[in-house]
Amino acid sequence: MYITSFEATRDNQSKSVSFTIEAQQFRLADAIFVQISAASNPSSATNGQTEGSKDKGVQEGEEEGEEVTESAMYTLHRWVGGLFK
């Protein structure tokens, strides 16, 4: 920690000293790099998900005129967010 601000006030009538101190905490860290590799024998439950990526070609969007409905959570999020504007 290091001190960013210090203010002391002396009261001669009560013979007291009051002070305010502000400090900033900081951490020192070292970056460590290690070599890793893929698992040599992945679980059989991965269904090939650990294999390389494959090109799936052009993906089609939605048909014209199809309306996308929003989820109830998104609707609630928009409603609650509107209350605090």
DRENPA-3360 file (N, C-alpha, C; in nm, 2 decimals, always signed):
BEGIN
1 = MYITSFEA = +0.08/-0.12/+0.00/+0.00/+0.00/+0.00/+0.09/+0.12/+0.00 ~ +0.04/+0.23/-0.06/+0.11/+0.35/-0.05/+0.00/+0.46/-0.02 ~ +0.05/+0.57/+0.05/-0.04/+0.68/+0.09/-0.06/+0.77/-0.02 ~ -0.19/+0.80/-0.05/-0.22/+0.89/-0.16/-0.26/+1.03/-0.10 ~ -0.31/+1.03/+0.02/-0.35/+1.16/+0.09/-0.34/+1.14/+0.24 ~ -0.30/+1.25/+0.30/-0.29/+1.26/+0.45/-0.33/+1.40/+0.49 ~ -0.42/+1.41/+0.59/-0.46/+1.54/+0.64/-0.48/+1.53/+0.79 ~ -0.41/+1.61/+0.86/-0.42/+1.61/+1.01/-0.47/+1.74/+1.06;
9 = TRDNQSKS = -0.56/+1.74/+1.16/-0.62/+1.85/+1.22/-0.59/+1.85/+1.37 ~ -0.54/+1.96/+1.43/-0.51/+1.97/+1.57/-0.61/+2.06/+1.64 ~ -0.66/+2.01/+1.75/-0.76/+2.09/+1.83/-0.69/+2.12/+1.96 ~ -0.65/+2.25/+1.98/-0.58/+2.29/+2.10/-0.67/+2.30/+2.22 ~ -0.80/+2.31/+2.21/-0.88/+2.32/+2.32/-0.90/+2.18/+2.39 ~ -0.92/+2.08/+2.30/-0.93/+1.94/+2.36/-0.80/+1.87/+2.36 ~ -0.70/+1.93/+2.31/-0.57/+1.87/+2.30/-0.57/+1.74/+2.23 ~ -0.63/+1.74/+2.11/-0.64/+1.62/+2.03/-0.60/+1.64/+1.89;
17 = VSFTIEAQ = -0.57/+1.53/+1.82/-0.53/+1.54/+1.68/-0.61/+1.44/+1.61 ~ -0.68/+1.48/+1.50/-0.75/+1.39/+1.42/-0.69/+1.39/+1.28 ~ -0.70/+1.28/+1.21/-0.64/+1.27/+1.08/-0.72/+1.19/+0.99 ~ -0.70/+1.21/+0.86/-0.76/+1.13/+0.76/-0.65/+1.09/+0.67 ~ -0.65/+0.96/+0.64/-0.55/+0.90/+0.55/-0.61/+0.82/+0.44 ~ -0.57/+0.83/+0.32/-0.62/+0.75/+0.21/-0.50/+0.68/+0.15 ~ -0.52/+0.55/+0.13/-0.41/+0.46/+0.08/-0.46/+0.38/-0.04 ~ -0.37/+0.35/-0.13/-0.40/+0.27/-0.25/-0.32/+0.14/-0.24;
25 = QFRLADAI = -0.40/+0.03/-0.26/-0.33/-0.10/-0.26/-0.29/-0.14/-0.40 ~ -0.18/-0.20/-0.41/-0.14/-0.25/-0.54/-0.08/-0.39/-0.52 ~ -0.08/-0.46/-0.63/-0.02/-0.60/-0.63/+0.08/-0.61/-0.74 ~ +0.18/-0.68/-0.71/+0.28/-0.72/-0.81/+0.26/-0.86/-0.86 ~ +0.27/-0.88/-0.99/+0.24/-1.01/-1.04/+0.34/-1.05/-1.15 ~ +0.37/-1.17/-1.17/+0.46/-1.22/-1.27/+0.37/-1.30/-1.37 ~ +0.39/-1.28/-1.50/+0.33/-1.36/-1.60/+0.40/-1.49/-1.62 ~ +0.33/-1.60/-1.62/+0.40/-1.73/-1.64/+0.33/-1.80/-1.76;
33 = FVQISAAS = +0.41/-1.84/-1.86/+0.37/-1.91/-1.98/+0.41/-2.05/-1.97 ~ +0.32/-2.14/-2.00/+0.35/-2.29/-2.00/+0.30/-2.35/-2.13 ~ +0.36/-2.45/-2.18/+0.33/-2.52/-2.30/+0.22/-2.62/-2.27 ~ +0.11/-2.62/-2.34/+0.00/-2.72/-2.32/-0.03/-2.79/-2.46 ~ -0.09/-2.91/-2.45/-0.13/-2.98/-2.57/-0.27/-3.04/-2.55 ~ -0.33/-3.08/-2.66/-0.46/-3.14/-2.65/-0.45/-3.27/-2.58 ~ -0.56/-3.32/-2.52/-0.56/-3.45/-2.45/-0.54/-3.56/-2.55 ~ -0.45/-3.65/-2.52/-0.42/-3.76/-2.62/-0.53/-3.86/-2.64;
41 = NPSSATNG = -0.61/-3.87/-2.54/-0.72/-3.97/-2.55/-0.85/-3.91/-2.49 ~ -0.92/-3.82/-2.57/-1.03/-3.76/-2.51/-1.15/-3.85/-2.48 ~ -1.24/-3.81/-2.40/-1.35/-3.89/-2.36/-1.44/-3.93/-2.48 ~ -1.50/-4.05/-2.48/-1.58/-4.09/-2.59/-1.71/-4.01/-2.60 ~ -1.75/-3.93/-2.49/-1.87/-3.86/-2.49/-1.86/-3.72/-2.56 ~ -1.74/-3.69/-2.62/-1.73/-3.56/-2.69/-1.79/-3.57/-2.83 ~ -1.83/-3.68/-2.88/-1.89/-3.70/-3.01/-1.81/-3.62/-3.12 ~ -1.68/-3.63/-3.12/-1.60/-3.57/-3.22/-1.58/-3.42/-3.21;
49 = QTEGSKDK = -1.62/-3.36/-3.10/-1.62/-3.21/-3.08/-1.47/-3.16/-3.06 ~ -1.38/-3.25/-3.04/-1.24/-3.21/-3.02/-1.16/-3.22/-3.15 ~ -1.23/-3.26/-3.26/-1.16/-3.27/-3.39/-1.16/-3.13/-3.45 ~ -1.08/-3.11/-3.56/-1.07/-2.98/-3.62/-1.20/-2.93/-3.68 ~ -1.21/-2.80/-3.70/-1.33/-2.74/-3.75/-1.36/-2.78/-3.90 ~ -1.48/-2.78/-3.94/-1.52/-2.81/-4.07/-1.60/-2.70/-4.13 ~ -1.58/-2.68/-4.26/-1.66/-2.58/-4.33/-1.80/-2.63/-4.36 ~ -1.90/-2.56/-4.31/-2.04/-2.60/-4.32/-2.10/-2.53/-4.44;
57 = GVQEGEEE = -2.03/-2.45/-4.52/-2.08/-2.39/-4.63/-2.16/-2.26/-4.59 ~ -2.24/-2.21/-4.69/-2.32/-2.09/-4.67/-2.44/-2.13/-4.58 ~ -2.46/-2.05/-4.48/-2.57/-2.07/-4.39/-2.69/-1.97/-4.43 ~ -2.81/-2.02/-4.43/-2.92/-1.94/-4.47/-2.98/-1.88/-4.35 ~ -3.03/-1.76/-4.36/-3.10/-1.68/-4.25/-3.24/-1.72/-4.25 ~ -3.32/-1.64/-4.19/-3.47/-1.67/-4.18/-3.54/-1.63/-4.31 ~ -3.65/-1.69/-4.33/-3.73/-1.66/-4.45/-3.79/-1.53/-4.43 ~ -3.82/-1.46/-4.54/-3.88/-1.33/-4.53/-4.02/-1.34/-4.48;
65 = GEEVTESA = -4.06/-1.25/-4.39/-4.20/-1.26/-4.34/-4.21/-1.33/-4.21 ~ -4.10/-1.41/-4.17/-4.10/-1.48/-4.05/-4.07/-1.39/-3.94 ~ -4.15/-1.39/-3.83/-4.12/-1.30/-3.72/-4.05/-1.37/-3.61 ~ -3.95/-1.31/-3.56/-3.88/-1.37/-3.44/-3.94/-1.31/-3.32 ~ -3.97/-1.41/-3.23/-4.03/-1.36/-3.10/-3.92/-1.35/-3.00 ~ -3.93/-1.26/-2.91/-3.82/-1.24/-2.81/-3.86/-1.32/-2.68 ~ -3.76/-1.36/-2.61/-3.79/-1.44/-2.49/-3.85/-1.36/-2.38 ~ -3.91/-1.42/-2.28/-3.98/-1.36/-2.17/-3.87/-1.29/-2.09;
73 = MYTLHRWV = -3.75/-1.35/-2.07/-3.65/-1.28/-1.99/-3.60/-1.15/-2.06 ~ -3.59/-1.15/-2.19/-3.55/-1.03/-2.26/-3.65/-0.92/-2.24 ~ -3.78/-0.96/-2.25/-3.89/-0.86/-2.24/-3.88/-0.80/-2.09 ~ -3.87/-0.89/-1.99/-3.86/-0.85/-1.86/-3.74/-0.75/-1.84 ~ -3.62/-0.79/-1.90/-3.50/-0.71/-1.89/-3.53/-0.57/-1.94 ~ -3.59/-0.56/-2.06/-3.62/-0.43/-2.12/-3.72/-0.35/-2.03 ~ -3.82/-0.41/-1.97/-3.91/-0.35/-1.89/-3.85/-0.29/-1.76 ~ -3.77/-0.38/-1.69/-3.70/-0.33/-1.57/-3.60/-0.22/-1.60;
81 = GGLFK = -3.53/-0.24/-1.71/-3.43/-0.13/-1.75/-3.50/+0.00/-1.78 ~ -3.62/+0.00/-1.83/-3.69/+0.12/-1.86/-3.74/+0.19/-1.73 ~ -3.75/+0.12/-1.62/-3.79/+0.18/-1.50/-3.68/+0.27/-1.44 ~ -3.56/+0.25/-1.47/-3.44/+0.32/-1.41/-3.38/+0.42/-1.50 ~ -3.45/+0.45/-1.61/-3.40/+0.56/-1.70/-3.44/+0.69/-1.66;
% end
